Amino acid sequence: MSDNTAVLEMRKVDKSFGPIDVLHSISLKVKEGEVLCLLGDNGAGKSTLIKTLSGVFQPTRGEMYMDGKPVNFTRPSDAQNAGIATVHQFGGTYPLMSVGRNFFVGQEPTKGYGPFKIYDREKANAIAVEAVQNFGITRITDGDRLVGGLSGGERQSLAIARAVHFGARVLILDEPTAALGVKQAAHVLRIVNEAKRRGLAVIFITHQVMHAMAVGDHFAVLIRGAIAADFRAGEKSREEIADLMAGGESMADLEANIEGYMEAHDGQPPEPAH
Ligand SMILES: Nc1ncnc2c1ncn2[C@@H]1O[C@H](COP(=O)(O)OP(=O)(O)OP(=O)(O)O)[C@@H](O)[C@H]1O
C-alpha cells in the first residue's frame, strides 16, 4: 500500500430509504494517522453516513474501498472484521460491567481447559488497565471498577482504547464529546490525538466546531445529505466553518439580529418559532 492510499474511501455513495434520498453522492477518504472531521447539524445525515460506513446499511449506489480495494459490507461484523470500529456517544459500554469485563466482552481470556475453562479475571483486568493507562487514562487503576462509576470522558476513552487494542485501523467516533464538559472533552480529544499518533485513520463526527478544529486534519461539512464543503486544517476560520454548517447563513448576522431584537424588547430573547 502506498502512503497516499486511503485506508477507507467512499466514492459517490447515495443512500435512499424507499423514495427518500438521504445521502447524495458522498465521496470522502481517510488515511493512516489522519483525522477526518465530519461536521453537520441535526438531520444532516451523519448517522446514516456512519451506519453506511460501518456496515449497518449498504449504499444504494456508489462504492467503498479499503486500502484501494473495493469492499462490500453486508453486516456490521464485516466492517468490524475489516478493522472498522465505531464508538458511539456514550462509549457503548455496559455500566454494570467491570472495566476488565467490558474491555474483553465477547473475547474474554480464559484459564483452564475444556469444560473447566473459566474467565481469567485477573488477566483481563491487568491487560485492560495497562491498555487504558498506555492511552493516558491514568485514573483507571482498578479493573474491577464498574464502568457505570466512570465519568463520561473516561468511558469514551475506554471504548477508544479498547477498539485500538483489538486492532482497529479505522476509528469512527460518533459525537464523542457532545455530552461532555470542557475538561472531559479535552481528555477525549487527547485520546483522539493519541489514536492518530498511533497511525489510526479517525473519522470524527461532531457538530462542535472547536472540538473538530482541535484534532482535525481534514474537514467535510454535511448539509442535507451532501458534502457542502471539503477543506484542510488552516484553510477556514471557526466562523467560516460555523457559517458553512448553518447552510450559508451568516451566524454573525444571526447573532446581531438576536441582539438587536433583545435591545428593542427589554432584553427578552425572541420567542422560538413553532
Ligand atoms: N430509515 C429512514 N427512513 C427514512 N428517512 C430516514 C431514515 N433514516 C434517516 N432518515 C432521514 O434522513 C435524514 C438524516 O437523518 P440522520 O439521522 O442520518 O441525521 P443526523 O445528521 O444523524 O441527525 P442527528 O444529529 O439529529 O442525529 C433525516 O431527515 C431523517 O429523517
The ligand as an SDF file (V2000), in Angstrom:
LIG
                    3D

 31 33  0  0  0  0  0  0  0  0999 V2000
  -34.7430    4.8140    7.7780 N   0  0  0  0  0  0  0  0  0  0  0  0
  -35.0570    6.0280    7.3190 C   0  0  0  0  0  0  0  0  0  0  0  0
  -36.1320    6.2200    6.5380 N   0  0  0  0  0  0  0  0  0  0  0  0
  -36.4380    7.4370    6.0830 C   0  0  0  0  0  0  0  0  0  0  0  0
  -35.7520    8.5670    6.3480 N   0  0  0  0  0  0  0  0  0  0  0  0
  -34.6940    8.4440    7.1450 C   0  0  0  0  0  0  0  0  0  0  0  0
  -34.2720    7.1840    7.6670 C   0  0  0  0  0  0  0  0  0  0  0  0
  -33.1640    7.3790    8.4320 N   0  0  0  0  0  0  0  0  0  0  0  0
  -32.9180    8.7060    8.3720 C   0  0  0  0  0  0  0  0  0  0  0  0
  -33.8140    9.3340    7.6080 N   0  0  0  0  0  0  0  0  0  0  0  0
  -33.8550   10.7850    7.3120 C   0  0  0  0  0  0  0  0  0  0  0  0
  -32.6070   11.1810    6.8410 O   0  0  0  0  0  0  0  0  0  0  0  0
  -32.2250   12.4600    7.3520 C   0  0  0  0  0  0  0  0  0  0  0  0
  -30.8740   12.3670    8.0300 C   0  0  0  0  0  0  0  0  0  0  0  0
  -31.0030   11.5780    9.2120 O   0  0  0  0  0  0  0  0  0  0  0  0
  -29.7440   11.2120   10.1420 P   0  0  0  0  0  0  0  0  0  0  0  0
  -30.2970   10.5250   11.3500 O   0  0  0  0  0  0  0  0  0  0  0  0
  -28.7390   10.4780    9.3390 O   0  0  0  0  0  0  0  0  0  0  0  0
  -29.2020   12.6560   10.5080 O   0  0  0  0  0  0  0  0  0  0  0  0
  -28.1590   13.1290   11.6240 P   0  0  0  0  0  0  0  0  0  0  0  0
  -27.2540   14.1040   10.9670 O   0  0  0  0  0  0  0  0  0  0  0  0
  -27.5270   11.9370   12.2570 O   0  0  0  0  0  0  0  0  0  0  0  0
  -29.0830   13.8590   12.6600 O   0  0  0  0  0  0  0  0  0  0  0  0
  -28.9770   13.9800   14.2670 P   0  0  0  0  0  0  0  0  0  0  0  0
  -27.7210   14.7410   14.5540 O   0  0  0  0  0  0  0  0  0  0  0  0
  -30.2150   14.7490   14.5910 O   0  0  0  0  0  0  0  0  0  0  0  0
  -28.9850   12.5800   14.7940 O   0  0  0  0  0  0  0  0  0  0  0  0
  -33.3510   12.8840    8.2860 C   0  0  0  0  0  0  0  0  0  0  0  0
  -34.1830   13.7830    7.5880 O   0  0  0  0  0  0  0  0  0  0  0  0
  -34.0710   11.5880    8.5960 C   0  0  0  0  0  0  0  0  0  0  0  0
  -35.4360   11.8080    8.8340 O   0  0  0  0  0  0  0  0  0  0  0  0
  1  2  1  0
  2  3  1  0
  2  7  2  0
  3  4  2  0
  4  5  1  0
  5  6  2  0
  6  7  1  0
  6 10  1  0
  7  8  1  0
  8  9  2  0
  9 10  1  0
 10 11  1  0
 11 12  1  0
 11 30  1  0
 12 13  1  0
 13 14  1  0
 13 28  1  0
 14 15  1  0
 15 16  1  0
 16 17  2  0
 16 18  1  0
 16 19  1  0
 19 20  1  0
 20 21  2  0
 20 22  1  0
 20 23  1  0
 23 24  1  0
 24 25  2  0
 24 26  1  0
 24 27  1  0
 28 29  1  0
 28 30  1  0
 30 31  1  0
M  END
$$$$
